[in-house]
Amino acid sequence: MLTAVAPDSENLQYKLPSEADSSPRMTVFCDLDGPIVDVSDRYYTTYQQGLADTQAACDARGINLKLHILSKQQFWQMKQNRVPDTEIAKSSGLSGEEIHIFLGCVSRIVNQPDLLHLDRIQPGVQWAIALLHSRGVRLILVTLRPRNQAVQLLQNYGLARLFTSIRGTQMTDAAYHNYTALKTELLAEVAEEFESSLNSAWMIGDTEADILAGQALGIPTIAVTCGIRSRYQLQKHQPNFILSDLIIAVHHLLGSGQQVIVD
């Protein structure tokens, strides 16, 4: 379904390249998980393993759990709608101390190296990033993942060389918990280096952390619905545009696509 969408009147100051007689070099700050990488398999496997570890811990204490394991579709829908992990645990048959055990397991294992192979590049992303690069767009990755993980993943797909800068954290679980303040701080640090380009900059992400970070710095934002937040959740934070994925976002920025929301 295609639904036309126009930016709010207060956002009309942000011009697409095709709308201006001449444009400075565009800078695109982009998140990793969501716009570029599909993490749903890793997160669901983490959920399953977290339940298994919790059950093992309870078995050792003589506690018999009756688990209700959610399907991947059920689990991911809850994540996209920002259902807290505590509620996901309850929906899976856990209660009390069992929930705390589960939460600890999830935080410990979600970013373990033996699960990272489950991450998949989103369809069409290699083409979209190559197109931006070929048009002279400055690409800067801003992720809450450890930087070395981001670099390795992008190198695996031949994409690292297309980014001017790759910024990450030193926290193994920051991306999973999606710390808005940390994302804002990270974006502010890299934006300061490219301050002269911010008049033609955009932030692309899939969560409230990306939107709020961009807004805090006066950078217009594009939210994509192919990640860990639903369109309904993204609308609450009023990004400049909500689009389906990075391919549509790239066409949009380069002026070769319609201004649409694709669901």
N, C-alpha and C positions, 0 to 999 in steps of 0.2 A: 504494500500500500504506500502510495506517495502522497504526502501532505505538504502543501506549500507552507513555508514559514518565512516571516520577515523579521528582521531584528527590531528590537524596541527603538522608539524614536531617539532615546538618549544614546543609543549605540550607533547611530548613523554616521558618526564621525569616522568609524573604521571602514576604510575603503578596500575593496578587493583590487588586485593589480589591474584588471581590465576596466575599472571604473575611474582610473586616474590617468592623466596625460603622461606622467612619468612617475615612477615609484622607486624608492631606495631599495636596496637589497633586503628581501624579506628574511626574517629570522623565525624559525619554528621551534619552539620548545615542545618536546613530546615525551609523554610517559612511556614506559616500557610495557608493563603488564596491562593488558586490555587493548590499547590501540595497536600494539605490535605483536604481543605474545598472548596466546590463549592459555591461561593457567587453570582452567576448570578441571582438567583431569588430575593435575597435581593436588589441587585443593580437595577434590572429592576423595582421592586416595589417602590424603592426610586424614580426612574425616573418618574413613573406614579403619585406617590403622590406629587412629586415636581411640576408637571404640574397642578395637581388639586389645589394645594395651590396657585400657581401663577394665575390660572384662578379665584379663589375666591378673591384674592387680587385685580385683575383687575376689576372684577365685582363690587366690593365695590367702585371703582373709576369711574364706568360707562363706562369702556372700554370693548368692546366685542371682545373676542379672537376667532380666528378660528384655533383651534389646529389640528395638524396632528400627532396622537400618533403612534409612531413606534412600530412594532411588537417586541417581545423579541429577535427574531433572528436578525432583523435589528439593534436593539440597541446593542446587545452583539457583533455583528460583528464590529460595529463602535468602541466599547470599545477595542476590541482586536487589532484593527488597530490604536490605540492611537488617535482617533478623539477627539479633545477637547470638553468638555461639552458645550462650547459656540456654537460650530458647531452643536452638537446634539440638542441644544435648537433651533437653527435656522431651522434645518430640521424638527422640531416639530411645526413650525409656530410662534415662538417667535422672537421678535426684540427689540432693544433698551433697555429701562429700564426693560422690561419684562424678558430679559435674566438675568439681575442682580438679580431680585427677585427669579427667578428659581434657580440660582446657590446658593444663600443664603439658600433656602429651602433644596436643596440637601445636602449641607454641614451640615445643622442642624439635619436632620433626618436620614441620612444614617447609623449611628451607634447607633440609639436609641434602647433601650432594647426590645421594642415591635416588632422590625423587625428582631432581631437576630435569632428568631426561624426559619426563612426562610433559614438559612445556612444549607447545607447538606454535610456530609462527602463524599469525593470522593469514587467511587466504588473501593473496594479492598484495601483501605488504612489501615484498621485495620490489615489485614493480612500482608501487606508489613512492617508496623512498628513493628509488633510482630516478624517477621522474622529477621529484623535487630537487634532487641534487643536480640533474641535468639542466634545470632552469635557473641554477645559480642561487637557490634558496639555502641559507645557512641553517643546518640541522643540529640541534643540541638536545641530547637525551638527558632527561631529569627523572631519576628513578629513586625510590626508597630502598631498592635492593642494594646489596653490596656491589660496589663498582666492578670488582673483578668478575662477578657473575654476569653482569650486564655485558661487559666487554667480550667475555668468552662466548656468550650466546650469540651476540651479533657477529662475531668472527666466524662462528659455525655456519652462518648463512651468508657470509661475504658482505655484510652490511656495515661493519665497524668503520671501515675506511670512508664511508659516506657521511659520517658525523664529524662536525667541527670539534665537538666536545662531548664527552660522556661523563655525567656526574651521578654519583651514587652515595651510599652511606657506608658505615662500618657496622651497622646493626643487622643481624641475621633475620630478625623477625619484624623489622619496621614496615616492610611492604605489606605483610599480612595484616598488621594492625592499622595500616593506613593513617599514620600520624599526620594530621593536617599542618600542625605548627612546624614540624620538621620539613615537610614538603615546601612550605612557604619559605623557610629559612634557606633551604637548598636552592630554590629558584631565585631567591633574592641575591644569593652569592654569585651565581653564574650570570644573572641579568646585569649585575653591576659591571661585569667585564665587557658586556656588549651594550652598554647604556645608549650609545649613539644609534643603535639599531632598534630600540624599543618602540619607536613610532610606527614601525612596520613589522611588529612582532605578533605572534599568536602562540597560545598555549593549547595543546591538544591532550586530552586525558579522558579517563572513564569513571572518575570518582569525584566526590565533593572536595577532596583534598586538592585535586588539580584545578578545579574551578575556583575555589577560594584562594588558592595561592596566586593564580593569575589575576584575580580581582584585586587582591591586596597590593599588587604591583602595577595596577592599571593596564594589564595586558589582556586584550580580548581573548575569549576562550571558546573552544569548540569541544563539546562533550560527545563521546561516541557511545553507542548502546551495545557494542559488541563485547563489552567487558563485564565488570562485576557489579554494575549498577543498572537498574532498569531506567527507562525513559522517565517514568513517573518520579523516581528518586532524583534524577538529574535535574528535572524541571524545577524542583524546589529551590535550587541554588542559582537559577537564572543565568546560565551561560549564554553567550551571544548566539550560539547555534547548537542545536542537537542534531547529529547526523549518525548514520548507521555504523560507519567504519572508516578506517583511514583512507581507503580508496576514494570514497565520496568526499571526505574532507579535503583531500589533495585536489580533486577536480574543482571543488568549491573555491579553494584558495587561489588556484591558478586561473579561475574565471572560465573554465571550460565545462562546468556542470551547472545544473539548476540549483537554486537555493531550496533544498528540500529536506524533509525528515523522512527517512526510509525505515519502515518497520517490517 
